[in-house]
Amino acid sequence: MGIRAPREGEQIATMDLDEAIRGRRSARAHTSQPVDEETIRRLIDAAVHAPSATNAQPWAFTVVRDQDLLGRVSDAAKAHLLAAMPAGPRSDRYRSELADPDFHIFYHVPVLIVISETADGPWVVADCALAAENLTLAAHAVGLGTCWIGFAQGYLNMPDGKDALGLPPEWVPVAPIIVGHPTAVPPPVARREPEIRWVG
Ligand SMILES: Cc1cc2nc3c(=O)[nH]c(=O)nc-3n(C[C@H](O)[C@H](O)[C@H](O)COP(=O)(O)O)c2cc1C
């Protein structure tokens, strides 16, 4: 079982599948320790082993490690969300958090990996989401924490957001995933009983 990130040149650890699926948590507190390039490449390699419709593999990965840039994107994404968010009890929950100048949507994490669609089609969002799940499970297996940051998505899909990360205009960012060395194991998050209908 992997409980820490591999050192340079070390084989990536493996983990029991059930343990990986049940043990992965969205991690929002990380140390400032960088994630090395070899490990990032291995996580992306796990991501591209996801299935994709017609094997189109319609994804690209943008790795952002520049902390100043992440801070600027966080500020711009918060402003974008606050301006775009309709009033109402659902959004009021987030409004004060987004208005807090100390709130960093990427939680000061060392790395952001943005998975973007690179093609059109009815299944490209699903394809990118499957790649994202592979990436998060692979990260968990080596003791890294991840969290999908939906708060970033609206801004990253604006021309300014794409410019900020140097994304080609035709790419569509789907999954902004932060990756870091978690400071603690996040507590379990309860799941509801699934509704299951058996047909036949
Ligand atoms: C599409 C998507 C968007 C999310 N956006 C955010 C976000 O912007 N900020 C955040 O802290 N967590 C975000 N999360 C994490 C969820 O809050 C988290 O997955 C959920 O609470 C269940 O917890 P778990 O991932 O630990 O199982 C997002 C998750 C998904 C799948």
The ligand as a Gaussian input file, in Angstrom:
#p B3LYP/6-31G(d) Opt

LIG

0 1
 C      -17.075000      18.481000     -10.104000
 C      -16.552000      18.735000      -8.699000
 C      -16.315000      20.041000      -8.295000
 C      -15.784000      20.291000      -7.018000
 N      -15.459000      21.582000      -6.678000
 C      -14.863000      21.816000      -5.487000
 C      -14.393000      23.126000      -5.167000
 O      -14.481000      24.077000      -5.952000
 N      -13.796000      23.308000      -3.963000
 C      -13.639000      22.289000      -3.064000
 O      -13.083000      22.520000      -1.985000
 N      -14.077000      21.024000      -3.342000
 C      -14.662000      20.769000      -4.533000
 N      -15.048000      19.492000      -4.860000
 C      -14.862000      18.377000      -3.899000
 C      -16.203000      17.916000      -3.317000
 O      -16.626000      18.858000      -2.368000
 C      -15.982000      16.532000      -2.692000
 O      -15.683000      15.611000      -3.726000
 C      -17.211000      16.027000      -1.929000
 O      -17.474000      16.830000      -0.807000
 C      -17.051000      14.559000      -1.469000
 O      -15.886000      14.432000      -0.663000
 P      -14.731000      13.410000      -1.056000
 O      -14.148000      13.862000      -2.400000
 O      -13.717000      13.516000       0.038000
 O      -15.322000      12.060000      -1.191000
 C      -15.557000      19.223000      -6.127000
 C      -15.816000      17.908000      -6.548000
 C      -16.292000      17.658000      -7.823000
 C      -16.510000      16.229000      -8.273000

